[in-house]
Amino acid sequence: MSTLTQALTRLLHNEGCTLIGIADLSPLPQAPRKSLPVGIVVGQPLCCEGVEIPDGNAPMLVNVHGGNTFEPLERYLTACVKFLKEHKFKANTKTYLKGEITDKTVATLGGLGWIGNSAMLTTRQVGPALRLAVVLTNAPLECNEAITESQCPPNCTACANICPMKAISGKRWARGIHRDEFFNVDSCKKGRSQQGGLCWKCISVCPLAIKGLG
């Protein structure tokens, strides 16, 4: 690992961040990433009191330390951007929001996780029970190997079984497969709307989430 990469990773670890991916963005279109060929994705695990009560709604997901879910991510981003700019590199936390570079895309390219059956970024550590944030940069960081296909347990149908709207088909993601081929986002939105905007039953029954947050 390069000295610069080691220093940035150590900084984020010191801030409390344990879910880090560094992505080579060259497979993506040039326009949205412009002169920022590297993506840094950071994750913050969630915890859910109802994670062992899969039939219940999960209206409150908070970070493992309690309080504001987004505060740790904001801290990680601030530290990352400051570090990069101090080393005379560009750092942009907005470019990826244009739709062509999403946080989930950067996370798969950065080896942090894959797109699970429920269309959420899923990790070995905590399944889909996390939030993500991204920084794009021109720093010459050492990138991780991309994940290009689902690593969900092959025979696991827990999230599909519990989905009240049957939005999850059970087909597995791989790079190049559009979300609509394995997940019905309209059905998911309808179900969440009926439950006040939140559901997350799929998170509550994911074996990786239960193991990681337990």
Summary of the structure (lengths in Angstrom):
residues: 214
radius of gyration: 17.3
end to end distance: 31.6
largest distance: 50.8
contacts: 711
relative contact order: 0.21
helix: 34%
strand: 18%
